[in-house]
């Protein structure tokens, strides 16, 4: 079934433009409240966190109005990472958790992510049920006057999350003696990330910790690590850590200024956990975007790489279904199910720091685990609402031709983003010139189709 509101990571769009409007947010509250409110007389609870976007001030009260009208009590966390909302949904025994964020997108976008009482993102079936309720009459889901919900803010959510995250760092280890640059992307972790690292003993240099509603992910964070690289070199730091706007992904920069992506981090954690005997299955889960070099590295350790569609929700679904406890994406979503139900950039960074502390070696020697196979990724933007460039005959022919070039030598992946109006083109093989030629051929066709759509 085609979904009208939900994409691969909740509902997302430009703030104050459909579907990211107060009306839709209130409908989400009414519909999700109806879906998760049981027939008994107990009080029902939803928790709501957000990042630092200006539009959060608009969407948060609209959601609150919907949930309270549906008869659910609301606890408002304020700025808090997505994984913290997932954790506290379960910890507070809430019926539902909500995160207002567009992750790594610029401030003009926002999104609504929903978590069930178990702390996991909702299933496709649950989202489809909510969509059906959203499109019904608003007054069909209203609670009786005596059963309206109440809303309140709590002040200790950030402190709770800091303590939970610190507890995942191995006992007996300390970050004392490490100089760390932490870039919080002017986003949801701007308070909690520096505090957690400092309390574990590190010397902290802070970037991206001055949100103003507009500067989230602006020239900072895991999608733009230039400022982080400069700071690591300038302050002679041992390592740099960059989170994105809602802190569910991470990028690492070593002491030499080299960027370490999610594939390398997964390889490092898999190796460390295999040595410690804490892998629940001999392998990890990653998406079709992960580098072939990761697969070869894991194979050398007799570990399997289980691939999924792009999107951390699909990674988590495969981990749960097949019993893996390490998974993630090349982009830096790292899911460690021993500790969290979703990607957690800060938590993953602590696992990397633990290996560095235990080894006594610099980040440049610890973090790069394998030589990646040449991989090229290009993005082509198209107009929202226009014809789908992927349906153009010229694009299909270009993809077929590029796949023929790479046949038996590498991989080609062409797909639409689930969160932005982008066509993503990725190819990889040991012959870099061949990869670039294949990507260029497809990109040219997509660009032409997008311009005529």
HUDA-V522050 format. One record per backbone hydrogen bond with DSSP energy under -0.5 kcal/mol. NH is the residue of the N-H (numbers start at 1). CO is the residue of the C=O. If there is no record, write none. Layout:
BEGIN
nh->NH co->CO
nh->NH co->CO
END
This chain:
BEGIN
nh->7 co->10
nh->8 co->418
nh->9 co->10
nh->10 co->7
nh->11 co->112
nh->13 co->110
nh->15 co->108
nh->16 co->20
nh->17 co->14
nh->20 co->17
nh->21 co->19
nh->25 co->21
nh->26 co->22
nh->27 co->23
nh->28 co->24
nh->29 co->25
nh->30 co->26
nh->31 co->27
nh->32 co->28
nh->33 co->29
nh->34 co->30
nh->35 co->31
nh->36 co->32
nh->37 co->33
nh->37 co->34
nh->38 co->36
nh->44 co->71
nh->46 co->73
nh->47 co->96
nh->48 co->75
nh->49 co->98
nh->50 co->78
nh->51 co->100
nh->54 co->213
nh->56 co->53
nh->57 co->54
nh->58 co->55
nh->59 co->55
nh->60 co->56
nh->62 co->58
nh->63 co->59
nh->64 co->60
nh->65 co->61
nh->66 co->62
nh->67 co->63
nh->68 co->64
nh->69 co->65
nh->70 co->66
nh->71 co->68
nh->72 co->67
nh->73 co->44
nh->74 co->150
nh->75 co->46
nh->76 co->74
nh->76 co->152
nh->77 co->48
nh->77 co->75
nh->78 co->48
nh->80 co->50
nh->82 co->246
nh->85 co->81
nh->86 co->82
nh->87 co->83
nh->88 co->84
nh->89 co->85
nh->90 co->86
nh->91 co->87
nh->92 co->88
nh->93 co->90
nh->94 co->89
nh->95 co->45
nh->96 co->45
nh->97 co->115
nh->98 co->47
nh->99 co->113
nh->100 co->49
nh->101 co->99
nh->101 co->111
nh->105 co->102
nh->107 co->214
nh->109 co->106
nh->110 co->13
nh->112 co->11
nh->113 co->99
nh->115 co->97
nh->116 co->120
nh->117 co->95
nh->119 co->116
nh->122 co->114
nh->127 co->123
nh->128 co->124
nh->129 co->125
nh->130 co->126
nh->131 co->127
nh->132 co->128
nh->133 co->129
nh->134 co->130
nh->135 co->131
nh->136 co->133
nh->140 co->137
nh->141 co->138
nh->142 co->139
nh->143 co->69
nh->147 co->144
nh->148 co->145
nh->149 co->68
nh->152 co->74
nh->154 co->76
nh->160 co->156
nh->161 co->157
nh->162 co->158
nh->163 co->159
nh->164 co->160
nh->165 co->161
nh->166 co->162
nh->167 co->163
nh->168 co->165
nh->169 co->166
nh->173 co->170
nh->175 co->200
nh->177 co->201
nh->178 co->175
nh->180 co->178
nh->180 co->203
nh->181 co->239
nh->182 co->180
nh->182 co->205
nh->183 co->181
nh->183 co->241
nh->184 co->182
nh->184 co->207
nh->186 co->208
nh->187 co->184
nh->188 co->245
nh->190 co->187
nh->193 co->189
nh->195 co->191
nh->196 co->192
nh->197 co->193
nh->198 co->194
nh->199 co->195
nh->200 co->196
nh->201 co->198
nh->202 co->197
nh->203 co->178
nh->204 co->202
nh->205 co->180
nh->207 co->182
nh->217 co->185
nh->218 co->215
nh->219 co->217
nh->222 co->243
nh->224 co->221
nh->229 co->225
nh->230 co->226
nh->231 co->227
nh->232 co->228
nh->233 co->229
nh->234 co->230
nh->235 co->231
nh->236 co->233
nh->237 co->232
nh->238 co->179
nh->239 co->179
nh->240 co->253
nh->241 co->181
nh->242 co->251
nh->243 co->183
nh->244 co->249
nh->247 co->244
nh->250 co->332
nh->251 co->242
nh->252 co->260
nh->253 co->240
nh->254 co->258
nh->255 co->238
nh->257 co->254
nh->260 co->252
nh->261 co->259
nh->262 co->330
nh->265 co->261
nh->266 co->262
nh->267 co->263
nh->268 co->264
nh->269 co->265
nh->270 co->266
nh->271 co->267
nh->272 co->268
nh->273 co->269
nh->274 co->270
nh->275 co->271
nh->276 co->272
nh->277 co->273
nh->277 co->274
nh->278 co->273
nh->279 co->273
nh->283 co->281
nh->284 co->304
nh->285 co->326
nh->286 co->306
nh->287 co->328
nh->288 co->308
nh->290 co->287
nh->294 co->291
nh->295 co->291
nh->296 co->292
nh->297 co->293
nh->298 co->294
nh->299 co->295
nh->300 co->296
nh->301 co->297
nh->301 co->298
nh->302 co->299
nh->303 co->298
nh->304 co->282
nh->306 co->284
nh->306 co->304
nh->307 co->305
nh->308 co->286
nh->314 co->311
nh->315 co->311
nh->316 co->312
nh->317 co->313
nh->318 co->314
nh->319 co->315
nh->320 co->316
nh->321 co->317
nh->322 co->318
nh->323 co->319
nh->324 co->319
nh->327 co->335
nh->328 co->285
nh->329 co->333
nh->332 co->329
nh->334 co->332
nh->335 co->327
nh->335 co->333
nh->336 co->334
nh->337 co->325
nh->337 co->335
nh->338 co->325
nh->339 co->336
nh->340 co->336
nh->344 co->334
nh->345 co->247
nh->346 co->247
nh->348 co->344
nh->349 co->345
nh->350 co->346
nh->351 co->347
nh->352 co->348
nh->353 co->349
nh->354 co->350
nh->355 co->351
nh->356 co->352
nh->357 co->353
nh->358 co->354
nh->359 co->355
nh->360 co->356
nh->361 co->356
nh->363 co->238
nh->365 co->362
nh->366 co->362
nh->367 co->363
nh->369 co->367
nh->372 co->370
nh->376 co->427
nh->378 co->425
nh->380 co->423
nh->382 co->421
nh->386 co->383
nh->387 co->453
nh->389 co->387
nh->391 co->388
nh->392 co->389
nh->396 co->392
nh->397 co->393
nh->398 co->394
nh->399 co->395
nh->400 co->396
nh->401 co->397
nh->402 co->398
nh->403 co->399
nh->404 co->400
nh->405 co->401
nh->406 co->402
nh->407 co->403
nh->409 co->406
nh->410 co->406
nh->411 co->428
nh->413 co->426
nh->415 co->424
nh->417 co->422
nh->422 co->420
nh->423 co->380
nh->424 co->415
nh->424 co->422
nh->425 co->378
nh->426 co->413
nh->426 co->424
nh->427 co->376
nh->428 co->411
nh->429 co->374
nh->430 co->409
nh->432 co->430
nh->435 co->431
nh->436 co->432
nh->437 co->433
nh->438 co->434
nh->439 co->435
nh->440 co->436
nh->441 co->437
nh->442 co->438
nh->443 co->439
nh->444 co->440
nh->445 co->441
nh->446 co->442
nh->447 co->443
nh->448 co->444
nh->449 co->445
nh->450 co->446
nh->451 co->447
nh->452 co->448
nh->453 co->449
END
